[in-house]
Amino acid sequence: MSIAFISHPDCALHEMGAHHPECSARLSAIQDQILASGLEFALRNYDAPLATIEQLYRVHDKDYVDDIFQRAPRDYGQIWLDPDTSMMADSLNAALRAAGAVVMAVDLVMSGEEQAAFCSVRPPGHHAERARTMGFCIFNNVAVGAAYARDKYGVNKLAILDFDVHHGNGTEDIFRNETGVLFCSTFQHPFYPNTGVDMISEHIVNAPLAAGAKGAEFQEAVNSHWLPKLHEFQPELVLISAGFDAHVEDDMASVCLTEQDFKWVTTEIKSIADAYAGGRIVSSLEGGYALSALGRSVAAHLDALLG
């Protein structure tokens, strides 16, 4: 078995200034670890296309998208969209490639050309709300792909699973009223963006973790909250917001997972996809800022996707 590995050189050109944790070295660390682990022989490489503006409009307000396009620097200079997120000349194309990668991944798995796909892209997306930039995110990549799957392929039951250490507030905001999308999230709480604990919904499953939580607490959250709802929901397609910043070596947060925990949860997700979705999984990179830990965690994630 092989899986699709979707990226693009444009994603490495997006910069937000010296010493910003969301940097191009993240993608290099992933590629280096893939080579070191021998996983490259099990991956089929694809270049991410640019997402179309119509694909963005499915999940973001038109005025918001148009404003991003209008404000994006064309040559030199830098603009700040929020206190954490800026754009330079290459940032818009990087963001379009990141969203376009998930669209391509959906095409590959829904057509049967690939069973699973991983999008090694940046900027990340799960904090981007319908009309608001947040937390390094410009467009909500996974949401763009999910809406595309629904509209292009008629997928009526989509599951989005988010194990980033930060709550996926943007994804929750976009699909808050769409019962055909089951959104499950684990995250440190209390912590940025300080959302997720007040939502009560049949199709939004938030499982907060305390600072210092280790693998046992993470597995308990997934086993108790995610898996029963996933078995009940029986998704036709599974998408993953794959954030690896809950790793014990990542000082962006205080959850203490290891790459083996990410491998475990990916194996559990794969079992759900195999049972109900014909094995179809689309995973897209979110957080993860300790470079060595990020590379090892992605390698473990890919290994589990390969089965």
Secondary structure, 3 states (H helix, E strand, C coil): CCEEEEECCHHHHCCCCCCCCCCCHHHHHHHHHHHHHCHHHHEEEEECCCCCHHHHHCCCCHHHHHHHHHHCCCCCCCEEEECCEEECCCHHHHHHHHHHHHHHHHHHHHCCCCCEEEECCCCCCCCCECCECECCECCCHHHHHHHHHHHHHCCCCEEEEECCCCCCHHHHHHHCCCCCEEEEEEEECCCCCCCCCCCCECCEEEEEECCCCCHHHHHHHHHHHHHHHHHHHCCCEEEEEECCCCECCCCCCCCCECHHHHHHHHHHHHHHHHHHCCCCEEEEECCCCCHHHHHHHHHHHHHHHHC
